[in-house]
Amino acid sequence: MQNQSLKNEPEKKETQSQEPKKITLQVAQTQKPMRLDVYLTQQVENATRNKVQEAIAEHRVLVNGKTVKANYKIKSLDTIQVTFLRPPAPELAPEAIPVDIIYEDNDLMVINKAPGMVVHPAFGNWTGTLANAILHHLGTDAEKLDATNLRPGIVHRLDKNTSGLIIVAKNSTALHKLAKQFANRQVEKKYQAVVWGVPDPPEGKIATNIGRSIRDRKVMTCYEYEGKDGKAAITEYRVQKRFDYFSLVELILHTGRTHQIRVHLQKLGHPIVGDVTYGGATTRVLPFSKSESFVKNLLEIIPRQALHAESLTFFQPTTREQLSFTAPLPPDMLAALEKIERVSSSKDYE
């Protein structure tokens, strides 16, 4: 049935090209010499070597302000500026993808997003997203939204591998009003995370400035000062349950920077279990017997960051009634916690 429904979908059309993508990278001081095209292919998300070489040949890559060839060997602290021409994006199409809608009215839906689902289309994920599912669910009502920006009704976002609650507007008026609540910080967002170790003190506030790393544009990092590199980011945390070598932490966002919780917990020294990007998926040796196999198995149980958007509180955009919703921890996080709790209560220590 699923294959048949996909065949009946309208043929995807192409929209106009987006603006060029411009990025700046600074080569790390410890970086060994490497061909420029190879380095950029590794550093730039969704870049292919052919696309990189094309950009270099068309003089859209500058190293220290000068054009170079693809075989140029990068050096420590080189500054690289790249302009990529974005290909046209396919038009967003409805897809019959099941989603867990926990609330719906005339203005909005609250969806419990599964881990692994991309929220809106982007390079490498043009189909199978929450946005595709939304268009299918709304049917003709989707005409009340502008779908040309590939984000129909999506007020905020969650990372692909973060599970939990997300609000979707069903008309442009609701979208505008909900977006204003987020901008004015009137929406309360609580998350749950399983982290390495136990934060000390067990509750507090993390306040930094977050922006993209100049050495790796796919990664966010903390900056000392607010400005063009970083924007103010504030996260409250509280340990809900502590184990010997892990803890379950509740987090409240006061700002909404990209990867905010993940970056802040890494800075705190307690990265999220399973977080490949921010240090939570590295194998660690714990002080008890068979810890190596325990950690390996744990990271197989939770092969993504153990982060869940647990609750949302906001105002209904038309009635102004305050709405609150909670989503229980997903099965993979529950299984990870169960395994952690078993080893914490075990006497099998060295």
KELUM-261701 format. One record per residue (C-alpha): x, y, z; residue in one letter. Coordinates in steps of 0.25 Angstrom, whole numbers. Each point is the difference from the previous one (the first is absolute). Example, Ala and Ser with C-alpha at 12.3 -4.5 7.8 and 13.67 -1.06 7.14 Angstrom:
<nodes>
<xx:49, yy:-18, zz:31, aa:a> .
<xx:6, yy:14, zz:-2, aa:s> .
</nodes>
This chain:
<nodes>
<xx:0, yy:0, zz:0, aa:m> .
<xx:11, yy:10, zz:3, aa:q> .
<xx:7, yy:-2, zz:-13, aa:n> .
<xx:-13, yy:2, zz:-7, aa:q> .
<xx:-3, yy:13, zz:7, aa:s> .
<xx:14, yy:5, zz:-4, aa:l> .
<xx:-2, yy:-3, zz:-14, aa:k> .
<xx:-13, yy:8, zz:0, aa:n> .
<xx:7, yy:12, zz:5, aa:e> .
<xx:1, yy:12, zz:-9, aa:p> .
<xx:14, yy:2, zz:-7, aa:e> .
<xx:9, yy:9, zz:7, aa:k> .
<xx:3, yy:13, zz:-6, aa:k> .
<xx:12, yy:9, zz:2, aa:e> .
<xx:-1, yy:14, zz:7, aa:t> .
<xx:10, yy:11, zz:-3, aa:q> .
<xx:14, yy:-1, zz:5, aa:s> .
<xx:3, yy:5, zz:14, aa:q> .
<xx:11, yy:10, zz:3, aa:e> .
<xx:14, yy:-5, zz:-1, aa:p> .
<xx:5, yy:-6, zz:13, aa:k> .
<xx:13, yy:8, zz:6, aa:k> .
<xx:8, yy:-6, zz:11, aa:i> .
<xx:14, yy:3, zz:6, aa:t> .
<xx:9, yy:-10, zz:6, aa:l> .
<xx:13, yy:1, zz:8, aa:q> .
<xx:9, yy:-12, zz:-1, aa:v> .
<xx:4, yy:-5, zz:14, aa:a> .
<xx:14, yy:3, zz:5, aa:q> .
<xx:2, yy:-15, zz:2, aa:t> .
<xx:-5, yy:-4, zz:-14, aa:q> .
<xx:10, yy:-8, zz:-9, aa:k> .
<xx:2, yy:5, zz:-15, aa:p> .
<xx:-11, yy:-5, zz:-9, aa:m> .
<xx:-6, yy:3, zz:-13, aa:r> .
<xx:-10, yy:11, zz:0, aa:l> .
<xx:-11, yy:-8, zz:-7, aa:d> .
<xx:2, yy:-12, zz:9, aa:v> .
<xx:-1, yy:9, zz:12, aa:y> .
<xx:-12, yy:8, zz:-4, aa:l> .
<xx:-7, yy:-13, zz:-4, aa:t> .
<xx:2, yy:-5, zz:14, aa:q> .
<xx:-4, yy:13, zz:7, aa:q> .
<xx:-12, yy:5, zz:-8, aa:v> .
<xx:-13, yy:-7, zz:3, aa:e> .
<xx:-6, yy:-6, zz:-13, aa:n> .
<xx:12, yy:4, zz:-8, aa:a> .
<xx:5, yy:-10, zz:-11, aa:t> .
<xx:14, yy:1, zz:-5, aa:r> .
<xx:-5, yy:3, zz:-14, aa:n> .
<xx:-8, yy:12, zz:5, aa:k> .
<xx:12, yy:5, zz:8, aa:v> .
<xx:9, yy:-1, zz:-12, aa:q> .
<xx:-10, yy:7, zz:-9, aa:e> .
<xx:0, yy:11, zz:11, aa:a> .
<xx:15, yy:1, zz:0, aa:i> .
<xx:1, yy:1, zz:-15, aa:a> .
<xx:-11, yy:11, zz:-1, aa:e> .
<xx:8, yy:8, zz:10, aa:h> .
<xx:-10, yy:-1, zz:11, aa:r> .
<xx:10, yy:-5, zz:10, aa:v> .
<xx:10, yy:10, zz:6, aa:l> .
<xx:11, yy:-4, zz:9, aa:v> .
<xx:5, yy:12, zz:8, aa:n> .
<xx:-7, yy:8, zz:-10, aa:g> .
<xx:7, yy:-6, zz:-12, aa:k> .
<xx:-5, yy:-10, zz:-11, aa:t> .
<xx:7, yy:-13, zz:0, aa:v> .
<xx:0, yy:-14, zz:-7, aa:k> .
<xx:-7, yy:-12, zz:5, aa:a> .
<xx:13, yy:-7, zz:4, aa:n> .
<xx:5, yy:12, zz:9, aa:y> .
<xx:4, yy:-6, zz:13, aa:k> .
<xx:-7, yy:7, zz:12, aa:i> .
<xx:9, yy:5, zz:11, aa:k> .
<xx:-2, yy:3, zz:15, aa:s> .
<xx:-10, yy:12, zz:2, aa:l> .
<xx:-3, yy:2, zz:-15, aa:d> .
<xx:-13, yy:8, zz:-1, aa:t> .
<xx:-9, yy:-6, zz:-11, aa:i> .
<xx:-12, yy:7, zz:-6, aa:q> .
<xx:-10, yy:-9, zz:-9, aa:v> .
<xx:-12, yy:4, zz:-8, aa:t> .
<xx:-8, yy:-12, zz:-4, aa:f> .
<xx:-11, yy:2, zz:-10, aa:l> .
<xx:-13, yy:-7, zz:5, aa:r> .
<xx:-7, yy:-9, zz:-9, aa:p> .
<xx:-15, yy:2, zz:-2, aa:p> .
<xx:-8, yy:-7, zz:11, aa:a> .
<xx:-11, yy:-10, zz:-4, aa:p> .
<xx:-14, yy:5, zz:3, aa:e> .
<xx:-6, yy:-6, zz:13, aa:l> .
<xx:-9, yy:-11, zz:-2, aa:a> .
<xx:-10, yy:-7, zz:10, aa:p> .
<xx:4, yy:-14, zz:4, aa:e> .
<xx:-8, yy:-10, zz:8, aa:a> .
<xx:9, yy:-1, zz:12, aa:i> .
<xx:-6, yy:-4, zz:14, aa:p> .
<xx:2, yy:11, zz:11, aa:v> .
<xx:-4, yy:0, zz:14, aa:d> .
<xx:-10, yy:12, zz:1, aa:i> .
<xx:-3, yy:1, zz:15, aa:i> .
<xx:-8, yy:13, zz:-1, aa:y> .
<xx:-7, yy:7, zz:-12, aa:e> .
<xx:-10, yy:12, zz:-1, aa:d> .
<xx:-4, yy:10, zz:-12, aa:n> .
<xx:13, yy:7, zz:2, aa:d> .
<xx:11, yy:-10, zz:4, aa:l> .
<xx:5, yy:-14, zz:2, aa:m> .
<xx:10, yy:-5, zz:11, aa:v> .
<xx:8, yy:-11, zz:-5, aa:i> .
<xx:9, yy:-10, zz:7, aa:n> .
<xx:11, yy:-2, zz:-10, aa:k> .
<xx:7, yy:-13, zz:0, aa:a> .
<xx:16, yy:0, zz:0, aa:p> .
<xx:6, yy:-1, zz:-14, aa:g> .
<xx:-11, yy:9, zz:-7, aa:m> .
<xx:5, yy:12, zz:-7, aa:v> .
<xx:-9, yy:12, zz:3, aa:v> .
<xx:1, yy:7, zz:-13, aa:h> .
<xx:6, yy:-3, zz:-14, aa:p> .
<xx:15, yy:4, zz:-2, aa:a> .
<xx:12, yy:-5, zz:-8, aa:f> .
<xx:0, yy:-15, zz:1, aa:g> .
<xx:-14, yy:-1, zz:6, aa:n> .
<xx:-10, yy:5, zz:-10, aa:w> .
<xx:-10, yy:-10, zz:3, aa:t> .
<xx:-5, yy:-8, zz:12, aa:g> .
<xx:-1, yy:12, zz:9, aa:t> .
<xx:-10, yy:5, zz:10, aa:l> .
<xx:-3, yy:11, zz:-10, aa:a> .
<xx:-4, yy:-10, zz:-10, aa:n> .
<xx:-9, yy:-7, zz:10, aa:a> .
<xx:-6, yy:13, zz:4, aa:i> .
<xx:-5, yy:3, zz:-14, aa:l> .
<xx:-6, yy:-14, zz:-1, aa:h> .
<xx:-7, yy:1, zz:13, aa:h> .
<xx:-6, yy:14, zz:-3, aa:l> .
<xx:-4, yy:-3, zz:-14, aa:g> .
<xx:-7, yy:12, zz:-7, aa:t> .
<xx:1, yy:8, zz:13, aa:d> .
<xx:15, yy:1, zz:-3, aa:a> .
<xx:-4, yy:11, zz:-10, aa:e> .
<xx:-1, yy:9, zz:13, aa:k> .
<xx:15, yy:-1, zz:1, aa:l> .
<xx:11, yy:4, zz:-9, aa:d> .
<xx:7, yy:-12, zz:-3, aa:a> .
<xx:11, yy:6, zz:-10, aa:t> .
<xx:10, yy:2, zz:12, aa:n> .
<xx:0, yy:-15, zz:2, aa:l> .
<xx:-5, yy:2, zz:15, aa:r> .
<xx:-15, yy:0, zz:0, aa:p> .
<xx:-5, yy:4, zz:13, aa:g> .
<xx:13, yy:-4, zz:7, aa:i> .
<xx:1, yy:10, zz:12, aa:v> .
<xx:13, yy:-6, zz:6, aa:h> .
<xx:9, yy:-12, zz:-3, aa:r> .
<xx:6, yy:-12, zz:7, aa:l> .
<xx:13, yy:-6, zz:-5, aa:d> .
<xx:-2, yy:-13, zz:-8, aa:k> .
<xx:5, yy:-9, zz:11, aa:n> .
<xx:-8, yy:8, zz:12, aa:t> .
<xx:-13, yy:-6, zz:3, aa:s> .
<xx:-12, yy:7, zz:6, aa:g> .
<xx:-11, yy:11, zz:-1, aa:l> .
<xx:0, yy:10, zz:-12, aa:i> .
<xx:-11, yy:10, zz:-3, aa:i> .
<xx:-6, yy:1, zz:-14, aa:v> .
<xx:-9, yy:12, zz:-5, aa:a> .
<xx:-11, yy:-3, zz:-9, aa:k> .
<xx:-2, yy:14, zz:-6, aa:n> .
<xx:8, yy:12, zz:-2, aa:s> .
<xx:-6, yy:8, zz:11, aa:t> .
<xx:3, yy:-11, zz:11, aa:a> .
<xx:14, yy:-1, zz:-6, aa:l> .
<xx:3, yy:15, zz:2, aa:h> .
<xx:-6, yy:0, zz:14, aa:k> .
<xx:7, yy:-12, zz:5, aa:l> .
<xx:13, yy:4, zz:-6, aa:a> .
<xx:-2, yy:13, zz:8, aa:k> .
<xx:-1, yy:-8, zz:13, aa:q> .
<xx:13, yy:-7, zz:-3, aa:f> .
<xx:7, yy:13, zz:-3, aa:a> .
<xx:-6, yy:7, zz:12, aa:n> .
<xx:5, yy:-13, zz:9, aa:r> .
<xx:-15, yy:-2, zz:4, aa:q> .
<xx:1, yy:-15, zz:-3, aa:v> .
<xx:6, yy:-9, zz:11, aa:e> .
<xx:8, yy:-12, zz:-6, aa:k> .
<xx:5, yy:-11, zz:9, aa:k> .
<xx:9, yy:-11, zz:-4, aa:y> .
<xx:5, yy:-13, zz:6, aa:q> .
<xx:15, yy:-5, zz:-3, aa:a> .
<xx:8, yy:-12, zz:4, aa:v> .
<xx:14, yy:5, zz:3, aa:v> .
<xx:14, yy:-5, zz:3, aa:w> .
<xx:3, yy:2, zz:15, aa:g> .
<xx:-8, yy:8, zz:10, aa:v> .
<xx:1, yy:16, zz:-1, aa:p> .
<xx:5, yy:7, zz:13, aa:d> .
<xx:-7, yy:8, zz:4, aa:p> .
<xx:-13, yy:-8, zz:-3, aa:p> .
<xx:-7, yy:12, zz:-5, aa:e> .
<xx:4, yy:13, zz:-6, aa:g> .
<xx:0, yy:9, zz:-13, aa:k> .
<xx:9, yy:0, zz:-12, aa:i> .
<xx:1, yy:13, zz:-7, aa:a> .
<xx:10, yy:1, zz:-12, aa:t> .
<xx:0, yy:6, zz:-14, aa:n> .
<xx:-2, yy:-11, zz:-10, aa:i> .
<xx:4, yy:1, zz:-15, aa:g> .
<xx:5, yy:-9, zz:-11, aa:r> .
<xx:15, yy:-5, zz:1, aa:s> .
<xx:9, yy:7, zz:-9, aa:i> .
<xx:8, yy:-13, zz:-1, aa:r> .
<xx:-12, yy:-9, zz:-3, aa:d> .
<xx:-13, yy:7, zz:-5, aa:r> .
<xx:-8, yy:-12, zz:3, aa:k> .
<xx:3, yy:1, zz:15, aa:v> .
<xx:-5, yy:11, zz:10, aa:m> .
<xx:9, yy:5, zz:11, aa:t> .
<xx:0, yy:10, zz:11, aa:c> .
<xx:7, yy:14, zz:-1, aa:y> .
<xx:4, yy:9, zz:11, aa:e> .
<xx:-7, yy:12, zz:-6, aa:y> .
<xx:-13, yy:3, zz:-7, aa:e> .
<xx:1, yy:5, zz:-14, aa:g> .
<xx:1, yy:-5, zz:-14, aa:k> .
<xx:6, yy:-13, zz:4, aa:d> .
<xx:-10, yy:-4, zz:12, aa:g> .
<xx:-13, yy:4, zz:5, aa:k> .
<xx:-5, yy:-1, zz:15, aa:a> .
<xx:-4, yy:-13, zz:4, aa:a> .
<xx:-6, yy:-4, zz:14, aa:i> .
<xx:-4, yy:-14, zz:5, aa:t> .
<xx:-4, yy:-4, zz:14, aa:e> .
<xx:3, yy:-14, zz:4, aa:y> .
<xx:-4, yy:-9, zz:12, aa:r> .
<xx:4, yy:-14, zz:3, aa:v> .
<xx:-13, yy:-9, zz:1, aa:q> .
<xx:7, yy:-13, zz:3, aa:k> .
<xx:14, yy:-3, zz:2, aa:r> .
<xx:7, yy:-14, zz:-2, aa:f> .
<xx:15, yy:-3, zz:3, aa:d> .
<xx:5, yy:4, zz:-14, aa:y> .
<xx:-12, yy:7, zz:-7, aa:f> .
<xx:-12, yy:9, zz:4, aa:s> .
<xx:-13, yy:3, zz:-6, aa:l> .
<xx:-1, yy:15, zz:-1, aa:v> .
<xx:-12, yy:10, zz:-2, aa:e> .
<xx:3, yy:12, zz:-9, aa:l> .
<xx:-7, yy:13, zz:-2, aa:i> .
<xx:3, yy:9, zz:-12, aa:l> .
<xx:0, yy:15, zz:1, aa:h> .
<xx:5, yy:2, zz:-14, aa:t> .
<xx:-1, yy:-9, zz:-12, aa:g> .
<xx:14, yy:-1, zz:-7, aa:r> .
<xx:4, yy:-11, zz:-9, aa:t> .
<xx:5, yy:-12, zz:8, aa:h> .
<xx:-1, yy:8, zz:13, aa:q> .
<xx:-2, yy:-11, zz:10, aa:i> .
<xx:10, yy:-9, zz:-6, aa:r> .
<xx:11, yy:11, zz:0, aa:v> .
<xx:-3, yy:5, zz:14, aa:h> .
<xx:0, yy:-14, zz:6, aa:l> .
<xx:13, yy:-3, zz:-7, aa:q> .
<xx:6, yy:13, zz:6, aa:k> .
<xx:-5, yy:-4, zz:13, aa:l> .
<xx:8, yy:-13, zz:-1, aa:g> .
<xx:-12, yy:-9, zz:-1, aa:h> .
<xx:-3, yy:-3, zz:-15, aa:p> .
<xx:-13, yy:-7, zz:-4, aa:i> .
<xx:2, yy:-15, zz:-1, aa:v> .
<xx:0, yy:-4, zz:-15, aa:g> .
<xx:3, yy:14, zz:-5, aa:d> .
<xx:10, yy:-2, zz:-11, aa:v> .
<xx:3, yy:15, zz:-3, aa:t> .
<xx:2, yy:5, zz:14, aa:y> .
<xx:8, yy:-11, zz:7, aa:g> .
<xx:-11, yy:-10, zz:5, aa:g> .
<xx:3, yy:-12, zz:-9, aa:a> .
<xx:14, yy:-2, zz:4, aa:t> .
<xx:4, yy:-14, zz:6, aa:t> .
<xx:3, yy:3, zz:15, aa:r> .
<xx:6, yy:-10, zz:10, aa:v> .
<xx:-8, yy:0, zz:13, aa:l> .
<xx:6, yy:-5, zz:13, aa:p> .
<xx:-7, yy:-13, zz:1, aa:f> .
<xx:1, yy:-14, zz:-7, aa:s> .
<xx:-4, yy:-2, zz:-14, aa:k> .
<xx:-3, yy:15, zz:-1, aa:s> .
<xx:6, yy:0, zz:-15, aa:e> .
<xx:-11, yy:-9, zz:-5, aa:s> .
<xx:-10, yy:7, zz:9, aa:f> .
<xx:3, yy:14, zz:-7, aa:v> .
<xx:0, yy:-7, zz:-14, aa:k> .
<xx:-14, yy:-6, zz:2, aa:n> .
<xx:-5, yy:13, zz:6, aa:l> .
<xx:4, yy:8, zz:-12, aa:l> .
<xx:-7, yy:-11, zz:-9, aa:e> .
<xx:-13, yy:2, zz:8, aa:i> .
<xx:0, yy:15, zz:-1, aa:i> .
<xx:8, yy:3, zz:-13, aa:p> .
<xx:-4, yy:14, zz:0, aa:r> .
<xx:0, yy:12, zz:10, aa:q> .
<xx:-9, yy:-5, zz:12, aa:a> .
<xx:-7, yy:13, zz:-1, aa:l> .
<xx:-16, yy:2, zz:1, aa:h> .
<xx:-9, yy:12, zz:-1, aa:a> .
<xx:-9, yy:-4, zz:11, aa:e> .
<xx:-9, yy:12, zz:2, aa:s> .
<xx:-6, yy:12, zz:-6, aa:l> .
<xx:-8, yy:11, zz:6, aa:t> .
<xx:-5, yy:12, zz:-9, aa:f> .
<xx:-13, yy:8, zz:-3, aa:f> .
<xx:-10, yy:-5, zz:-10, aa:q> .
<xx:1, yy:11, zz:-11, aa:p> .
<xx:-15, yy:3, zz:-1, aa:t> .
<xx:-6, yy:-2, zz:14, aa:t> .
<xx:13, yy:3, zz:8, aa:r> .
<xx:-3, yy:-12, zz:8, aa:e> .
<xx:13, yy:-5, zz:7, aa:q> .
<xx:3, yy:-14, zz:-6, aa:l> .
<xx:10, yy:-10, zz:6, aa:s> .
<xx:4, yy:-14, zz:-5, aa:f> .
<xx:9, yy:-11, zz:4, aa:t> .
<xx:6, yy:-11, zz:-8, aa:a> .
<xx:6, yy:-12, zz:8, aa:p> .
<xx:15, yy:-5, zz:-3, aa:l> .
<xx:1, yy:-8, zz:-13, aa:p> .
<xx:3, yy:-15, zz:1, aa:p> .
<xx:15, yy:2, zz:-3, aa:d> .
<xx:3, yy:9, zz:11, aa:m> .
<xx:-8, yy:-8, zz:10, aa:l> .
<xx:8, yy:-13, zz:-4, aa:a> .
<xx:13, yy:8, zz:2, aa:a> .
<xx:-5, yy:5, zz:14, aa:l> .
<xx:-4, yy:-14, zz:3, aa:e> .
<xx:14, yy:-5, zz:-3, aa:k> .
<xx:7, yy:11, zz:7, aa:i> .
<xx:-9, yy:-3, zz:12, aa:e> .
<xx:3, yy:-14, zz:0, aa:r> .
<xx:15, yy:2, zz:0, aa:v> .
<xx:-1, yy:11, zz:11, aa:s> .
<xx:-7, yy:-10, zz:9, aa:s> .
<xx:10, yy:-11, zz:-3, aa:s> .
<xx:11, yy:-4, zz:9, aa:k> .
<xx:8, yy:-5, zz:-11, aa:d> .
<xx:11, yy:11, zz:2, aa:y> .
<xx:15, yy:-2, zz:0, aa:e> .
</nodes>
